[in-house]
C-alpha cells in the first residue's frame, strides 16, 4: 500500500480520464488478489497468536494489530473496492459529462492513505509484539 501512496496515486492523479480508467483496470487486477490475502493472513496469524502466546503484553499487542488490520480490510471493502468497481465499469472512450464532479480519485486517495497508515501502524505493533515476545 505504501508504494501506492508514494508512486501510483500521484501518477494516477496526473492521468487524463481515459488513461486513468485503463490504468485502474490494469492495477486493480494485480493488487486486488494480493493485498486482501496478505492482510487477511496476517490478521488470522495475529488472532492465533492472541490465543497461543502466554504473556499478556505481546498478546495485547497482537490483538491491537489484528484490530488495526480489520479496520484496513473494512476500509478496503466499504470504501476503496466500490470506487474501483465504479471506475472499472466506465468506458475509457466515453468520458461522463459530469466527470469533474464524479471523479473519485481524491476520495480514493484519502481512504487509501488512511488504510496505509493503519497497516503501517499494525506492522509496527506486530514488530513490537514480536520483540516483546523474544525479550521474555
C-alpha distance (Angstrom), angle and dihedral (degrees) to the residues before:
residue distance angle dihedral
X1 . . .
X2 3.80 . .
X3 3.81 91.4 .
X4 3.78 87.6 54.2
X5 3.81 91.9 53.8
X6 3.79 96.2 48.3
X7 3.80 100.7 34.6
X8 3.77 118.9 8.8
X9 3.82 99.6 45.1
X10 3.83 96.4 51.7
X11 3.80 89.2 47.1
X12 3.83 92.3 48.2
X13 3.81 91.5 49.1
X14 3.80 89.5 55.4
X15 3.82 94.4 51.5
X16 3.80 123.2 100.6
X17 3.81 116.0 -118.9
X18 3.82 98.1 -91.8
X19 3.80 95.4 48.0
X20 3.80 91.0 44.7
X21 3.81 91.9 55.9
X22 3.81 92.6 46.5
X23 3.82 92.1 45.8
X24 3.80 92.0 49.4
X25 3.79 90.3 52.6
X26 3.80 90.5 49.7
X27 3.80 97.0 45.9
X28 3.80 98.3 39.8
X29 3.79 92.1 56.3
X30 3.80 88.7 56.5
X31 3.81 104.8 36.7
X32 3.80 96.8 39.1
X33 3.79 99.1 66.8
X34 3.81 93.4 42.7
X35 3.81 106.1 44.1
X36 3.82 98.9 49.0
X37 3.80 90.8 49.1
X38 3.81 93.1 50.4
X39 3.81 93.1 46.0
X40 3.81 93.8 46.1
X41 3.81 94.7 46.4
X42 3.79 91.6 48.6
X43 3.80 90.9 48.4
X44 3.82 91.9 48.9
X45 3.81 90.4 49.1
X46 3.82 90.1 50.5
X47 3.81 90.4 51.4
X48 3.81 91.4 48.9
X49 3.81 90.0 50.1
X50 3.82 90.5 52.5
X51 3.80 87.9 64.3
X52 3.81 98.6 35.8
X53 3.80 102.9 45.0
X54 3.82 111.9 82.4
X55 3.82 98.3 -158.6
X56 3.80 119.0 88.1
X57 3.81 99.6 -141.4
X58 3.82 97.8 54.9
X59 3.80 90.0 40.1
X60 3.79 90.8 54.5
X61 3.79 91.2 47.3
X62 3.81 92.3 49.6
X63 3.81 88.2 50.8
X64 3.81 90.9 51.2
X65 3.81 91.2 49.2
X66 3.81 90.7 49.5
X67 3.81 90.0 51.1
X68 3.79 91.3 50.8
X69 3.80 91.2 49.9
X70 3.80 90.2 49.8
X71 3.81 87.2 55.8
X72 3.82 90.1 49.7
X73 3.80 91.2 51.7
X74 3.81 92.4 45.0
X75 3.81 92.0 52.5
X76 3.80 89.5 48.0
X77 3.80 93.6 51.2
X78 3.80 98.5 39.1
X79 3.82 101.6 36.2
X80 3.80 117.0 13.4
X81 3.81 101.2 37.2
X82 3.84 93.9 53.5
X83 3.80 89.7 50.4
X84 3.82 91.0 49.2
X85 3.80 91.0 48.8
X86 3.79 90.7 50.7
X87 3.80 93.0 49.9
X88 3.81 94.4 45.4
X89 3.81 89.4 51.2
X90 3.81 91.0 59.8
X91 3.78 124.1 97.9
X92 3.82 108.6 -120.8
X93 3.81 89.7 -149.0
X94 3.82 95.1 51.7
X95 3.78 111.8 57.7
X96 3.83 111.1 -163.7
X97 3.82 111.4 -112.2
X98 3.81 91.0 -125.1
X99 3.82 95.0 45.7
X100 3.81 94.2 127.6
X101 3.81 88.5 61.1
X102 3.82 96.1 40.3
X103 3.81 99.8 40.2
X104 3.83 102.9 127.6
X105 3.79 98.7 -166.0
X106 3.81 97.6 104.3
X107 3.82 92.5 46.7
X108 3.79 90.6 47.7
X109 3.80 90.4 48.2
X110 3.80 92.1 52.1
X111 3.79 94.5 49.5
X112 3.81 91.9 43.6
X113 3.80 90.8 51.8
X114 3.81 90.0 49.7
X115 3.78 93.9 51.3
X116 3.81 91.6 43.5
X117 3.80 91.5 54.7
X118 3.81 90.3 47.4
X119 3.82 91.3 48.8
X120 3.81 91.9 49.4
X121 3.80 90.8 49.2
X122 3.83 89.3 48.9
X123 3.80 89.0 51.5
X124 3.80 90.3 50.8
X125 3.80 92.1 47.6
X126 3.82 90.4 49.6
X127 3.80 89.9 50.6
X128 3.81 89.5 49.2
X129 3.81 90.5 49.5
X130 3.81 91.8 49.1
X131 3.80 90.8 48.4
X132 3.81 91.0 49.2
X133 3.79 89.9 49.2
X134 3.81 93.7 49.1
X135 3.82 91.4 46.7
X136 3.80 92.6 58.9
